[in-house]
């Protein structure tokens, strides 16, 4: 039976709040290079962070990425307010990514 096995016994990801939570970044390496994400937490063990874009990478399954493979684009004000209030959703992250994409794209294109 071909196909990829699901690892149900894999330990759950430990995502802890980070000082960088809510920062909008662009991935510079890997298969997601060039795509915009939001930092949703950090790894307690090292200098890596969890990123999500709200659609392909959701809050339930964020990508663990080294900070050296990310370029900081800034902070989304609306998302920062939601984080401070105590909660945000995949939809909030999608809107923050869309705003960042809009700011990155020149008006002539």
C-alpha positions as CSV (number, residue, x, y, z in Angstrom):
1,X,0.0,0.0,0.0
2,X,1.8,3.0,-1.3
3,X,1.4,6.5,-0.1
4,X,2.7,8.5,2.7
5,X,2.1,7.4,6.3
6,X,0.6,9.8,8.9
7,X,2.6,10.0,12.1
8,X,-0.1,10.0,14.8
9,X,2.4,9.3,17.5
10,X,4.6,12.3,16.7
11,X,4.9,14.8,19.6
12,X,2.8,17.9,19.2
13,X,4.6,21.1,18.3
14,X,5.4,23.3,21.3
15,X,4.7,26.9,20.2
16,X,5.6,29.5,22.8
17,X,4.9,33.2,22.6
18,X,7.9,35.2,21.3
19,X,8.8,38.8,21.3
20,X,8.6,38.5,17.5
21,X,5.1,37.2,17.4
22,X,3.0,39.2,14.9
23,X,6.0,40.2,12.8
24,X,5.5,40.0,9.1
25,X,8.4,38.2,7.3
26,X,9.4,36.9,3.9
27,X,11.0,33.5,3.6
28,X,14.3,33.6,1.8
29,X,15.2,29.9,1.6
30,X,13.4,26.6,1.1
31,X,10.3,25.7,-0.9
32,X,8.4,28.7,0.5
33,X,11.1,31.2,-0.6
34,X,9.5,34.5,-1.6
35,X,6.3,34.0,0.3
36,X,5.1,36.2,3.1
37,X,4.3,34.8,6.6
38,X,3.6,36.0,10.1
39,X,5.6,34.8,13.1
40,X,3.2,33.1,15.4
41,X,5.6,31.9,18.1
42,X,9.0,30.6,18.9
43,X,10.7,27.3,19.7
44,X,11.8,27.1,23.3
45,X,15.0,25.2,22.4
46,X,16.7,27.4,19.9
47,X,16.7,30.4,17.5
48,X,13.9,29.2,15.3
49,X,10.4,30.6,15.0
50,X,7.0,29.2,13.9
51,X,5.5,30.9,10.9
52,X,2.0,30.7,9.3
53,X,0.2,32.4,6.4
54,X,-3.3,31.4,7.4
55,X,-4.0,29.4,4.2
56,X,-1.3,26.9,3.4
57,X,0.3,27.1,6.8
58,X,-2.3,27.5,9.4
59,X,-2.1,28.2,13.1
60,X,-2.8,24.5,13.8
61,X,0.3,23.4,11.9
62,X,2.8,26.3,11.7
63,X,6.2,25.9,10.0
64,X,9.4,25.9,12.1
65,X,11.9,28.1,10.4
66,X,15.3,29.4,11.2
67,X,15.4,33.2,11.7
68,X,18.4,33.5,9.4
69,X,16.1,32.3,6.5
70,X,13.6,35.1,7.0
71,X,13.6,38.8,6.2
72,X,11.6,41.1,8.4
73,X,9.1,43.2,6.5
74,X,7.6,45.0,9.6
75,X,4.7,44.7,12.0
76,X,1.1,44.7,11.0
77,X,-0.7,47.2,13.3
78,X,-4.1,45.5,13.2
79,X,-2.7,42.0,13.9
80,X,-0.6,43.4,16.8
81,X,-3.8,44.8,18.4
82,X,-5.4,41.4,18.2
83,X,-2.4,39.6,19.6
84,X,-2.3,42.1,22.5
85,X,-6.1,41.5,23.1
86,X,-5.3,37.8,23.4
87,X,-6.5,36.1,20.3
88,X,-6.2,35.9,16.5
89,X,-7.3,33.5,13.8
90,X,-6.1,32.2,10.5
91,X,-8.3,34.8,8.8
92,X,-6.6,37.6,10.7
93,X,-3.2,36.2,9.5
94,X,-4.5,36.0,5.9
95,X,-5.5,39.6,6.0
96,X,-2.1,40.7,7.4
97,X,-0.3,38.7,4.7
98,X,-2.6,40.3,2.0
99,X,-1.9,43.8,3.4
100,X,1.9,43.1,3.3
101,X,1.6,41.8,-0.3
102,X,-0.3,44.9,-1.3
103,X,2.4,47.1,0.2
104,X,5.2,45.1,-1.4
105,X,3.7,45.3,-4.9
106,X,4.4,48.6,-6.8
107,X,1.3,50.4,-8.0
108,X,2.4,50.1,-11.7
109,X,2.1,46.4,-11.7
